[in-house]
Amino acid sequence: MEFARTHNPLVHSSSLCGPTSYFRSELAQFISIDHDDAIIAHVYQVNTQDQKKFILKICPKSIYKKAFLEGYSSIRPVPNYERVMPLLKIGRALAVIGFTVRSSTWNNKNHTLYRLNRDFLDHFAF
């Protein structure tokens, strides 16, 4: 039986910050840089200037993006994926919303995560 494995870990200052994706190993041939970078581009950054109030915001120029692309390019050429990035970000937001609704955490534990992704999608005129 195959188990989910982490791929493309994010490392900063010699410390593991987190994985960019989890997926079953037999699906690895279908996963590409586009998906992982969409996740990085949709990273949430915590502003801790006001300790009582944590402000999460979408951070398109993530500090992890440069390191991710440098690591990726050390293995293979980075494809031109910028044209599909908006669709990948929308897909990521829909996946997060779907997860929080299905797990019944959209209005409690994961309310902030749900709200950020909902606000992101509300910027589009669907």
Sine and cosine of phi, psi and omega as CSV:
sin_phi,cos_phi,sin_psi,cos_psi,sin_omega,cos_omega
0.00,0.00,0.71,-0.71,0.02,-1.00
-1.00,0.05,0.64,-0.77,0.07,-1.00
-0.91,-0.42,0.41,-0.91,0.03,-1.00
-0.91,0.42,0.64,-0.77,0.04,-1.00
-0.80,-0.59,0.46,-0.89,0.07,-1.00
-0.99,0.10,0.52,-0.86,0.04,-1.00
-0.69,-0.72,0.45,-0.89,0.04,-1.00
0.80,0.60,0.90,0.44,0.01,-1.00
-0.92,0.40,0.52,-0.85,0.08,-1.00
-1.00,-0.07,0.83,-0.56,-0.01,-1.00
-0.84,-0.54,0.74,-0.68,0.03,-1.00
-0.69,-0.73,0.80,-0.60,-0.02,-1.00
0.80,0.60,0.72,0.70,0.03,-1.00
0.89,0.45,0.32,0.95,0.05,-1.00
-0.86,-0.52,0.64,-0.77,0.05,-1.00
-0.96,0.30,0.85,-0.53,0.00,-1.00
-1.00,-0.09,-0.50,0.87,0.01,-1.00
0.43,-0.90,0.25,-0.97,0.04,-1.00
-1.00,0.04,0.41,-0.91,0.09,-1.00
-1.00,-0.02,-0.38,0.93,0.00,-1.00
-0.37,-0.93,0.49,-0.87,0.17,-0.99
-0.87,-0.49,0.73,-0.69,0.11,-0.99
-0.30,-0.95,0.34,-0.94,0.01,-1.00
-0.94,0.35,0.64,-0.77,-0.12,-0.99
-0.87,0.49,-0.52,0.86,0.00,-1.00
-0.95,0.32,-0.24,0.97,0.05,-1.00
-1.00,-0.04,-0.05,1.00,-0.10,-0.99
-0.84,0.55,-0.53,0.85,-0.02,-1.00
-0.92,0.39,-0.30,0.95,-0.03,-1.00
-0.99,-0.14,-0.16,0.99,-0.02,-1.00
-1.00,-0.04,0.67,-0.74,-0.03,-1.00
-0.72,-0.69,0.04,-1.00,0.01,-1.00
-0.84,0.54,-0.53,0.85,-0.03,-1.00
-0.82,0.57,-0.74,0.68,-0.06,-1.00
-0.93,0.38,-0.71,0.71,-0.02,-1.00
-0.91,0.42,-0.65,0.76,-0.01,-1.00
-0.95,0.32,-0.51,0.86,0.08,-1.00
-0.89,0.45,-0.60,0.80,0.04,-1.00
-0.92,0.39,-0.70,0.71,0.02,-1.00
-0.89,0.45,-0.66,0.75,-0.01,-1.00
-0.92,0.40,-0.35,0.94,-0.03,-1.00
-0.97,-0.23,0.37,0.93,0.00,-1.00
-0.94,0.35,0.55,-0.84,0.03,-1.00
-0.98,-0.21,0.74,-0.67,-0.03,-1.00
-0.94,-0.33,0.74,-0.68,-0.01,-1.00
-1.00,-0.05,0.79,-0.62,0.08,-1.00
-0.99,-0.14,0.93,-0.37,-0.08,-1.00
-0.97,-0.24,0.34,0.94,0.03,-1.00
-0.88,0.48,-0.61,0.79,0.08,-1.00
-0.96,-0.28,0.98,-0.22,-0.11,-0.99
-0.89,0.46,-0.43,0.90,-0.02,-1.00
-0.98,0.20,-0.34,0.94,-0.13,-0.99
-0.73,-0.68,0.92,-0.39,0.03,-1.00
-1.00,-0.03,0.85,-0.52,-0.01,-1.00
-0.97,-0.25,0.89,-0.46,0.04,-1.00
-0.98,-0.18,0.67,-0.74,0.02,-1.00
-0.60,-0.80,0.46,-0.89,0.05,-1.00
-0.95,0.30,0.72,-0.69,-0.13,-0.99
-0.86,-0.50,1.00,0.09,-0.08,-1.00
-0.90,0.43,-0.46,0.89,0.03,-1.00
-0.98,-0.20,0.83,0.56,-0.07,-1.00
-0.82,0.57,0.60,-0.80,0.06,-1.00
-0.90,0.43,-0.36,0.93,-0.02,-1.00
-0.99,0.14,-0.34,0.94,-0.11,-0.99
-0.88,0.47,-0.71,0.71,-0.02,-1.00
-0.87,0.48,-0.73,0.68,0.00,-1.00
-0.90,0.44,-0.65,0.76,0.02,-1.00
-0.87,0.48,-0.74,0.67,-0.03,-1.00
-0.92,0.38,-0.59,0.81,0.06,-1.00
-0.90,0.44,-0.69,0.72,0.02,-1.00
-0.91,0.42,-0.69,0.73,0.00,-1.00
-0.89,0.46,-0.71,0.71,-0.05,-1.00
-0.94,0.35,-0.29,0.96,0.07,-1.00
-0.96,0.28,-0.27,0.96,-0.01,-1.00
-0.97,-0.24,-0.69,0.73,-0.02,-1.00
-0.44,-0.90,0.31,-0.95,0.01,-1.00
-0.90,0.45,0.61,-0.79,0.03,-1.00
-0.99,0.14,0.85,-0.52,0.01,-1.00
-0.96,0.27,0.30,-0.96,0.07,-1.00
-0.99,0.12,0.99,-0.16,-0.08,-1.00
-0.92,-0.40,0.04,1.00,-0.09,-1.00
-0.86,0.52,-0.50,0.87,-0.03,-1.00
-0.91,0.41,-0.51,0.86,-0.02,-1.00
-0.99,-0.11,-0.08,1.00,-0.07,-1.00
-0.84,0.55,-0.68,0.74,0.03,-1.00
-0.85,0.53,-0.64,0.77,0.03,-1.00
-0.92,0.39,-0.61,0.79,0.02,-1.00
-0.92,0.39,-0.61,0.79,0.04,-1.00
-0.91,0.40,-0.63,0.77,0.05,-1.00
-0.90,0.44,-0.69,0.72,0.03,-1.00
-0.87,0.49,-0.65,0.76,0.02,-1.00
-0.90,0.43,-0.69,0.72,0.01,-1.00
-0.89,0.46,-0.68,0.74,0.03,-1.00
-0.89,0.45,-0.63,0.78,0.02,-1.00
-0.90,0.43,-0.67,0.74,0.01,-1.00
-0.91,0.42,-0.70,0.72,0.03,-1.00
-0.88,0.47,-0.71,0.71,0.03,-1.00
-0.86,0.51,-0.68,0.73,0.01,-1.00
-0.89,0.45,-0.73,0.69,-0.05,-1.00
-0.92,0.38,-0.58,0.81,0.04,-1.00
-0.94,0.34,-0.73,0.68,-0.04,-1.00
-0.90,0.43,-0.58,0.82,0.00,-1.00
-1.00,0.05,0.08,1.00,0.01,-1.00
0.83,0.56,0.61,0.80,0.03,-1.00
-0.89,-0.45,0.11,0.99,-0.07,-1.00
-0.92,0.39,-0.43,0.90,-0.04,-1.00
-0.92,-0.40,0.27,0.96,0.07,-1.00
-0.61,-0.79,-0.99,-0.16,-0.10,-0.99
-0.83,0.56,-0.66,0.75,-0.04,-1.00
-0.95,-0.32,0.46,0.89,-0.03,-1.00
-0.85,0.52,-0.70,0.72,-0.03,-1.00
-0.90,0.43,-0.69,0.73,0.04,-1.00
-0.88,0.48,-0.71,0.71,0.05,-1.00
-0.87,0.50,-0.75,0.66,-0.07,-1.00
-0.89,0.45,-0.67,0.74,0.01,-1.00
-0.87,0.49,-0.69,0.72,0.00,-1.00
-0.95,0.31,-0.59,0.81,0.06,-1.00
-0.91,0.42,-0.68,0.73,0.04,-1.00
-0.89,0.46,-0.63,0.78,0.04,-1.00
-0.86,0.51,-0.73,0.68,-0.01,-1.00
-0.94,0.34,-0.50,0.86,0.00,-1.00
-0.92,0.39,-0.26,0.97,0.05,-1.00
-0.96,0.28,-0.22,0.98,-0.01,-1.00
-0.99,-0.16,0.57,-0.82,0.03,-1.00
-1.00,-0.08,0.99,0.12,0.00,-1.00
-0.99,0.16,0.00,0.00,0.00,0.00
